[in-house]
Amino acid sequence: MDALAHMALALRGARQVWSEVPQQLGELWATRGTQRTHRSLPSGSAPLTVDIMPLPTWLRRGSTPELLPDPPGQQPWRWLLACALLTVLLTVLLVVFLAPEPAMTWLRLPKSTALVVLVAFSALLISSAVLTRWPDPNDRKKELTRLVLLGWVVGFWVVAILSGTAWFAMDRPPFDLPQKLDAQELEAITTRAFAIITGMGGIALLVTAYRRQRTTEQDAEREDVRLFTERFTTASEQLGHEKPAVRLAGVHALNHLADDTRNDDLRQMVIDVLCAYLRMPCEPAPDNLPDEATEKERSTHRERQLAYESFREVRHTIIDVLVTRLRRDPFWRLMKYDFSRVVFDGGDFTGARFLREEDAVSFRGARFRGGTVLFEDAYLLGTADFTDAEFAGGKVSFTGATLGCSFERARFCGADVSFDHTKIAGASFQHARFESRDITFFGATFAGWVGFNRAHFDGAAVLIQSSTISGDMDFDHARFNGPGGIVFNNSLIEDGAVDFQEAWLLDGTLSFDNITLTGQSRRRARISFGRIILGETRLSFVGARLFSGYVNFSTVEFTHREAARECFPAGLGEAVEPGDAEVLLPAEWACTEERPPAAPGAQRRPGRRLRPAREGR
């Protein structure tokens, strides 16, 4: 009966507390209607209609976003936290009033004291639940009240946790309320009450000071944005001025403005404006005048030449100031740079470091038409995009750079491009076209996948000499036409793979002279010519050392009968002599009457295989 009486008392107290909660928390479903909410479905599907009951405002803020989205600033976790706190309160009620007597004895508290503790704990939980839902954090008029109340609740929680921990640490000493209070005890209670009030006042002062400080900082940020906007407007007008000197002043003003701001979005805005200026169409350099040109034509030509040179100077200045900061300023290295469709007639990106994880720098569709563009010692690991770029003239150097780039569908058709001593962690030259000029990779290190899949080599050679290949290099479905080709002379293939799957080698040279093929795994270190088509192609392994791994010619096809005899790799027999590599030959080379004499030290075996003969084996 005692338990039932206490339960009734607790329910009565809960109803009283509920009536004092703000009216917003006590809303019920006064108006019961239906509203239809549509979810977005795949195109072509009929919209899904859901009938739901209108919820009170405080509950609707935490509803499922798919049905009833939260207003700006509200988060579903607030509703979940309120539900969790109220669940804890219900659990405590059930434990205290429905628990057997031994459980109450274990707490060493009389029922009356336990009821007082329960009421205080319930009030604390209800207050915490209310503050998670009310008032609205976006309501600035009630923000200070909410922050003060929240500070008080946090303070009470800290005191409760510390007191409970100390009580348990002292082995739960029994506590009995005195039957009568004397003057000394009343004075102690009064002193503690004043201490609590003083603490609450201190918390309120701290919260007020925090809000004032935050407001001051927000005002300072707004003032900074206002000053930035004024300076940005002035510098942008200078950049668009008709006089070159004023445009140069605008370039430097914008860069100093980006240096002064601490906001990455504002700094990115400045960079976007400067990159957009580079993307603007520009007049090409005027052609040379004929000797018989009139004075008027010479005057017009001089004006055009001056306009071109002044515009070119502004463009080069933009590149210089950007790269200068990319070399030394870590904040600039994390920005995004868009040089897509820019026409380059010079520029020095030496030592630039682009460290943004995604879309750091784009040269997509850029055209390198003349002058010298340097990317020497630059850091472009996994961040640069040269897709659809055109290297049509001048010199472009990536010497010493660290690359992880895409050159897909790029066209190398006249520029002198070099990748000497680069460190390539991964690069794609898929569908690229190499025409007329050689591309050099002297002393490069290939540590990742490099793909020349479906690339076209029309008269140009790719010179991968004195390089180290420890990753996969694919030439799948590549086409070789004309006198060019691929040269791997003096390179080291260590646990790497070079694959020419279904490539067309109709002409040119494929040279592996003086290479070294080695690795810990036979299947890993390989040179594979699976199902390639050979025409009038010169294959050479002169001076090569095939220590381990394998070279696979087993599925090679030939354009005509004579090509089978003419394409046999020079020096292949001597290449397998010192090592334990395996060479798989096609049937046309395995037949005695159709293939050239085997080199000394090599023997033919049935099954289209060529293996070295060792002494003592």
Summary of the structure (lengths in Angstrom):
residues: 617
radius of gyration: 39.8
end to end distance: 100.4
largest distance: 125.1
contacts: 1827
relative contact order: 0.03
helix: 41%
strand: 19%
